[in-house]
Amino acid sequence: MQSDNPVLDGLARFFTDAAGAAQSVRTEVDTFMRQRLEKLVADMDFVPREEFEAVKAMASKARSENERLEARITELEARLGSTQPASDKPVS
């Protein structure tokens, strides 16, 4: 809708300019916040997901190996007739 009233035309132009300025400010704030958050995350020294998964897999494998070796030690102690685990035997 177009009007011949210069006051209304001036108000319409003002609000259009204000909306554009508000959009520019929003874009700048978004950019600034994104940069600050990226810096914060970098300073916190987070571990990437891939590294976390790799270490998790290594820990799981080590735990399984430890359980397997513990069972083997128990079996060997049973074969030798030992009733005490090796870690509980007194040191001579």
C-alpha positions in Angstrom: 0.0 0.0 0.0 1.5 3.3 -1.0 0.5 6.7 0.5 1.0 10.3 -0.5 1.6 11.3 3.1 5.3 12.1 3.5 5.1 11.4 7.3 3.9 7.9 6.7 6.5 7.4 4.0 9.2 8.6 6.3 8.0 6.3 9.1 7.9 3.3 6.7 11.5 4.1 5.5 12.6 4.5 9.2 11.2 1.1 10.2 12.6 -0.6 7.1 16.1 0.8 7.9 15.7 -0.1 11.6 14.8 -3.7 10.6 17.9 -3.9 8.4 20.1 -2.5 11.2 18.7 -4.9 13.7 19.4 -7.8 11.3 23.0 -6.6 10.9 23.4 -6.3 14.7 22.0 -9.8 15.1 24.5 -11.2 12.5 27.4 -9.5 14.3 26.3 -10.8 17.7 25.9 -14.3 16.3 29.4 -14.2 14.7 30.9 -12.8 17.9 29.3 -15.5 20.1 30.3 -18.3 17.7 33.9 -17.1 17.9 33.9 -16.8 21.7 32.4 -20.3 22.1 34.9 -21.8 19.6 37.7 -20.2 21.7 36.2 -21.5 24.9 36.0 -25.0 23.6 39.5 -24.9 22.3 40.8 -23.6 25.6 39.0 -26.4 27.5 41.1 -28.9 25.6 38.2 -31.2 24.7 39.1 -34.6 23.1 37.7 -35.3 19.6 35.1 -38.0 19.5 37.3 -40.3 17.3 40.1 -40.2 19.9 37.7 -40.9 22.7 36.3 -43.9 20.9 39.8 -45.2 20.1 40.9 -45.0 23.8 37.6 -46.5 24.9 38.2 -49.5 22.6 41.8 -49.9 23.9 40.6 -49.8 27.5 38.0 -52.4 26.7 40.6 -54.7 25.1 43.0 -54.2 28.0 40.2 -55.1 30.5 39.3 -58.3 28.6 43.0 -59.2 28.4 43.4 -58.6 32.2 40.4 -60.8 32.9 41.7 -63.5 30.7 45.1 -63.4 32.4 43.5 -63.4 35.8 41.6 -66.5 34.9 44.8 -68.1 33.6 46.7 -67.3 36.9 43.9 -68.8 38.9 44.0 -71.9 36.9 47.8 -72.2 37.2 47.6 -71.7 40.9 45.0 -74.4 41.2 47.2 -76.8 39.2 50.1 -76.0 41.6 47.9 -76.7 44.6 48.1 -73.2 45.9 45.2 -72.1 47.9 46.3 -68.5 48.3 46.5 -66.0 45.4 50.1 -64.9 44.6 49.4 -61.4 45.7 48.3 -62.5 49.2 51.4 -64.7 49.8 53.9 -63.3 52.4 57.2 -62.0 50.9 60.3 -63.9 52.2 
